[in-house]
Amino acid sequence: MKPLLNPIFNRNQFHQRFSQFSLNSLAQTRFFCTNLATDLSNASIVPEEKSPLVFSPQQIRNVAIIAHVDHGKTTLVDRILKQCEVKLSNERMMDSNAIEKERGITILSKVTAVTYENSNERMLLNVVDTPGHADFGGEVERVLSMVDGAVLLVDALEGPMTQTKFVLSKALQYKLRPIVVVNKVDREAAEAGIAESAVFDLLLSMDASDEQLDFPTLYASAREGWVSSSFSDRECWKEKNLDVTALLDTITNHVPAPKVDLDAPFSFLVTMISRDPFLGKIVTGRVHAGQARVGDAVKVMTRDGEYVGEGRVSKVRASRGLKTAELPVAIGGDIVSMTGIECASVGDTISALEVTAPLFAPKIDPPTVSVFFSVNDSPLKGKEGVVFTSQKLSERLLREAESNVSITVGSASGISEQMEVQGRGELQLGILIENLRREGIELAISPPRVLFQTDPSNPRGPKLEPIEDLIVEVDEMHAGSIIEKLSRRHGHLIDMTNTLGDRVRVRMTIPSRCLIGFRPIFIQDTRGSGIMYSTFSSYEAYRGDTGDLRKGVIVSMAAGTASAYALESVQERGTLFIKPGTDVYAGMIVGESAKEHDLSMNPVKEKKASNIRTTLKEESIKLVPPRLITLEEAIGYVQPGELIEVTPKSIRMRKLILDCNLRRSAEKSNKAYN
């Protein structure tokens, strides 16, 4: 194999030696070259496979951490990094995105690698941290093709939840044998045995193989930083000095090494894509066969085998702890990143020129919700951000779809200035919009609509709608009202059980369209104590209309700055969304009406000044604090005929037709047409 100079000498020592000389003459240059030749002759020459950054397939273990949201995935990965002597600057290091840190959730799948000594053998563990929310299920689906095993994390109190079932079903499709870790066993009310039995029953109901049913079980407290093979160790983990060694040993012993042929032509499946301002497109994935070095020519094929183009590997990089290291070679079985292949997309195969068959790429579940993005055209446009043209907005959204495979971007039919974005749910679309506004972009968003389907065997049959598997956990005193409201939204009760602390867990199936906008109502009715999770289940026959689930809105009929005097009369008709001093325009939604129909009012009216002195005492203005609408609430609140105006500083809701008279004429025309 082609030898490689020690990379440490090539970079650091060369610059050290070069800095010792001042090359002001030909004699000094000759003297420097003589010394450099001596250093090179004494430098350590190591084969590529002996490089400390490159591991053989037998030394590699690729594993994903999967679980329901808030069951402790990212915290457990932090403990693994810490034990493997990776210095952490703070908690939840894998959640590097700003929104992830703010919300405390994982949005993007991330790969890190740690080295671990097992039986005097140095091992490389490629660990993939995955999201727990169902809206980001596409991140889970695509990374499971890179790994050979999965660590399933289960809360000792909650047991398997909706997303647990989803991620476990995907892992079983790839024939992965799970390692079950029952987390949070240090809590007083922990029921580790019940949680373990529930996982076994879940696997049994999903037709798992005998090998998958024979899973190892570990007990952990990721917060305290220990994992044990015995549940009894939860009482004396400090005395036993427990850490996560039990998990690392289980991964190395139970997760199989990658089965690759290093002598076969190079073959690599693109799983993630990112961009660097200097390096260009960076493709990340697993090497399924062979090896590739910097400078090698490669070609790109789609999942169907269609030729896309060719490129040349300019850099090979891989995660080592929290840092990215450059490798001399991409070796079979490892998870690496490469640059220089600009024509590749997620799901494509990058291979040697002689390869003709693409690698299997998993298909992502289809999106269920759609919204339309358009350029902001409100009277306040351009005052708080950058107004993109429709072409620039389209380019930005297409660039997002290139790296985020769970969303689909296309032009709106019949409207060239709008882009349709299809995704998994309100949260995913809200994160996308939040990223755009943090880039300083102003845009307008339409109300979300659910994507219906038809039965392929009966195209002219009834329409099918996406159904969610919903689990809510509330106090017993709130259970009745929540079940009643969900039933009005065509929810079908499946199961209801009592949990600890006078709590009730309710499982229902409900149409996806009926859950849009329900979360704020749920939080208000349960006074913030309720827990609600849902995940896509299947497509079923349309369950019928729900009628008007929202009251009317209060719409501004004038432009200007909202005054306290005017808002006092507005709040008598409903709930305010704005406070005094807010800039408003005609057609902007400033509150929710107490009645079923919309109201047009003037929120900018000032009290008339008078030079006549009166003996009556001046009455003080008393305003109720307004209900400030967040982005996710606005997405679920607006209805057809309305838009969300998104700027870096504000979230506003408005009517599609701003003029009051034109809006009334359009409503009359629609009624006459219907």
Secondary structure, DSSP 8 states (H G I E B T S, - for coil): --EEE-HHIIIIIHHHHHHT----SHHHHHHHHHHHHHHHHHS-EEEGGGSTT---GGGEEEEEEEESTTSSHHHHHHHHHHHTT---SSS-TT--SHHHHHHT---S-EEEEEEEEETTEEEEEEEEE---SGGGHHHHHHHGGG-SEEEEEEETTT-S-HHHHHHHHHHHHTT--EEEEEE-TTSTT--HHHHHHHHHHHHHHTT--HHHHS--EEEEETTTTEEES-GGGGSSTTTTT--SHHHHHHHHHHS------TTS--EEEEEEEEEETTTEEEEEEEEEESEEETT-EEEEE-TT--EEEEEE--EEEEEEBTEEEE-SEEETT-EEEEES-TT--TT-EEE-TT--S-----------EEEEEEE--STTTTSSSEE--HHHHHHHHHHHHHH-TT-EEEEETTEEEEEEEEES-HHHHHHHHHHHHHTTEEEEE---EE--EEETTEEEEEEEEEEEEEEEEEEHHHHHHHHHHHHHTT-EEEEEEEETTTEEEEEEEEEHHHHTTHHHHHHHHTTT--EEEEEEEEEEE--------S--EEEE-S-EE--HHHHHHHGGGEEES--TT-EE-TTEEEEEESSSS-EEE-TT----------SS--------------HHHHHHH--TTEEEEE-SS-EEEEESS-SHHHHHHHHHHHHHH-
